[in-house]
Amino acid sequence: MLNRSLDEISQRLLFARTDSLPEDSIYSEQELPGYFSVLPNEEEEENTPDIELLYKAVLQVPEKIKMII
């Protein structure tokens, strides 16, 4: 499922810290200052994939990740 380069993953997925839980979140983890989320990268924002968060997202919601990647 993740036989993609990090560049391709970062073009399709956005890894972001937010104060509140994003509505379009594919996968989120709550942290002290807010949420760390995997989101669809609809505007192709430049970002760096968080490998650990991506791994957790693939284990928890593989169907959502598969649809986007």
FENBELGI-V565198 format. One record per backbone hydrogen bond with DSSP energy under -0.5 kcal/mol. CO is the residue of the C=O (numbers start at 0). NH is the residue of the N-H. If there is no record, write none. Layout:
# FENBELGI-V565198
[[CO | NH] [CO | NH]]
This chain:
# FENBELGI-V565198
[[1 | 3] [4 | 8] [5 | 9] [6 | 10] [7 | 11] [8 | 12] [11 | 40] [13 | 15] [13 | 38] [15 | 36] [17 | 34] [21 | 24] [23 | 39] [26 | 37] [28 | 35] [30 | 33] [33 | 30] [34 | 17] [34 | 36] [35 | 28] [36 | 15] [36 | 38] [37 | 25] [37 | 26] [38 | 13] [39 | 41] [40 | 43] [46 | 48] [48 | 50] [49 | 53] [50 | 54] [51 | 55] [52 | 56] [53 | 57] [54 | 58] [55 | 59] [56 | 60] [60 | 63] [60 | 64] [61 | 65] [62 | 66] [63 | 67] [64 | 68]]
